[in-house]
Amino acid sequence: MRRRLLSVCIVAALSGGYAAAAFAQAKPETLVKQRKAAMTMQGKYFYGSLNPMAQGKIPYDAAVAARNAGYLEVLSKLPWDGFAESTKDQKDTGALPAIWTEPAKFKAAQDRLQTAVAALVAATKGGNEATVKAAIGDLGKACGNCHDNFAKQ
Ligand code: HEC
């Protein structure tokens, strides 16, 4: 009996994944809130600033573009450990079930985002406006690629 209980605990701990490994057990609704907050902040710097700059809707500012790219470099790493199995049945979320049925594809979409952000950071260091704008466009596609498959909006 005791041994069975122990193995149940081990399975529960393992299925918690990397979120549970490095943090005290957070409530599923807290994880959802946190990952949405990280996404919201990406939206602030991308849709609110970089994207309209690339589209010519606001003036291009190389210093602001470089700063915001640096913010996104960190922000783009933050949401993922919030997609723990424990959050699967949460209601107040725009996450689609495909996240849990197609984990490799979801991970690939995260990697594509990270690659696109790294390319943007590199472009802002080069200082060429056209290259930066093209990198912003690619980054937008990386956001959209994942949203099309894994988010309601
Ligand atoms: C690998 C997948 C993936 C990538 C890449 C991605 N997102 Fe998201 N995004 C999601 C998912 C899933 C949700 C829904 C999260 C939830 O509601 O729990 C979401 C939600 C959002 C939201 C709504 C947050 C809220 O409060 O409801 C915004 C804004 C957002 N993303 C912006 C972005 C921006 C900007 C980028 C690119 C810089 C981006 N996302 C890249 C998967 C992704």
Residues whose N, C-alpha, C, O or C-beta is under 5 A from the ligand:
A	BS01	HEC	V32 K36 M39 T40 Q42 G43 F46 T93 G94 A95 F106 A109 Q110 L113 L139 A142 C143 C146 H147 F150 A151
